[in-house]
Amino acid sequence: MVLGQRIVERKAAVAQHLVQLQQRFIDSINNRDWTNEIYSLHLSENFTVRMDHFGEPYVRSRSDYIERFSKLVEQNPEYQCEALTIRANYNVKTGVATADAA
C-alpha cells in the first residue's frame, strides 16, 4: 500500500511540475521573452513538435521553434497564448513525462 501511494504522489508531483513548465513557456511567448532560460533548459536543440498553426507543421529544432513564434507575434502584435487545458502524463515504468496544452 505504501509503494502504491508513493507512486501516486510522484506522478502527481511530476504532473504539477509539467503543468507549471508549460505555463512558463506560454508566459515567455506572451512576454516576447525569446531569451528566457526555459528554452535552453527544457527544449533540446534537436527537439521536434507538430504545430498546425504554422504553415509548415513540423518544428525541427529549438531555434526553429523560437524563430517561428517570434515571426508569428511580429506579424500579429496582439497575439497571446492561452491554454484552456494543460495535460501532463508520467509513465513510472519508462520514466517518460509529457505535457501538452490545448
C-alpha positions as CSV (number, residue, x, y, z in Angstrom):
1,M,0.0,0.0,0.0
2,V,2.8,2.5,0.8
3,L,4.5,1.9,-2.5
4,G,1.3,2.5,-4.4
5,Q,0.8,5.7,-2.5
6,R,4.3,6.9,-3.3
7,I,3.8,6.2,-7.0
8,V,0.6,8.2,-7.0
9,E,2.3,11.1,-5.1
10,R,5.3,11.0,-7.5
11,K,3.0,11.1,-10.6
12,A,1.1,14.0,-9.1
13,A,4.3,15.9,-8.4
14,V,5.7,15.3,-11.9
15,A,2.4,16.3,-13.5
16,Q,2.2,19.5,-11.4
17,H,5.8,20.4,-12.4
18,L,5.0,19.8,-16.1
19,V,1.9,22.0,-16.0
20,Q,4.0,24.8,-14.4
21,L,6.6,24.4,-17.1
22,Q,4.0,24.6,-19.8
23,Q,2.6,27.8,-18.3
24,R,6.2,29.3,-18.2
25,F,6.5,28.6,-21.9
26,I,3.2,30.3,-22.5
27,D,4.2,33.3,-20.4
28,S,7.5,33.6,-22.2
29,I,5.7,33.7,-25.6
30,N,3.2,36.3,-24.3
31,N,6.0,38.4,-22.9
32,R,8.1,38.0,-26.1
33,D,10.9,36.8,-24.0
34,W,12.8,34.7,-26.5
35,T,16.0,34.5,-24.4
36,N,14.2,33.0,-21.4
37,E,16.2,30.2,-19.9
38,I,13.2,27.9,-20.1
39,Y,14.0,27.2,-23.8
40,S,17.6,26.2,-23.3
41,L,16.9,24.3,-20.0
42,H,13.8,22.3,-21.2
43,L,14.0,22.0,-25.0
44,S,16.8,20.1,-26.6
45,E,18.3,21.8,-29.7
46,N,17.0,18.9,-31.9
47,F,13.5,18.8,-30.4
48,T,10.6,18.2,-32.9
49,V,7.0,19.1,-32.5
50,R,3.9,19.3,-34.7
51,M,2.3,22.8,-34.6
52,D,-0.5,23.0,-37.0
53,H,-0.9,26.8,-36.7
54,F,2.4,27.3,-38.6
55,G,2.5,27.0,-42.4
56,E,4.9,24.0,-42.1
57,P,3.5,22.0,-39.3
58,Y,6.7,20.4,-38.1
59,V,9.2,22.3,-36.0
60,R,12.6,20.5,-36.0
61,S,14.7,22.4,-33.5
62,R,14.6,24.8,-30.5
63,S,15.9,27.7,-32.6
64,D,13.2,27.0,-35.3
65,Y,10.5,27.0,-32.6
66,I,11.7,30.3,-31.2
67,E,12.0,31.8,-34.7
68,R,8.6,30.8,-35.8
69,F,6.9,32.1,-32.7
70,S,8.8,35.4,-32.9
71,K,7.8,35.8,-36.5
72,L,4.2,34.9,-35.6
73,V,3.9,37.6,-32.9
74,E,5.8,40.1,-35.0
75,Q,3.2,39.7,-37.7
76,N,0.4,39.6,-35.1
77,P,1.3,42.0,-32.3
78,E,-1.9,41.3,-30.4
79,Y,-1.2,37.5,-30.4
80,Q,-1.4,35.9,-26.9
81,C,-1.2,32.3,-26.0
82,E,-3.8,30.9,-23.7
83,A,-4.1,27.3,-22.6
84,L,-7.6,26.2,-21.9
85,T,-6.3,22.8,-20.8
86,I,-2.8,21.6,-19.9
87,R,-2.4,17.8,-19.7
88,A,0.5,16.1,-18.2
89,N,1.4,12.4,-18.2
90,Y,4.1,10.5,-16.4
91,N,4.9,6.8,-17.1
92,V,6.6,5.5,-14.0
93,K,7.9,2.4,-15.8
94,T,9.6,4.2,-18.6
95,G,10.3,7.5,-16.8
96,V,8.9,9.4,-19.7
97,A,6.9,12.5,-18.9
98,T,5.0,14.7,-21.4
99,A,2.8,17.7,-21.3
100,D,0.6,19.4,-23.9
101,A,-1.6,22.4,-24.0
102,A,-4.8,23.0,-25.9
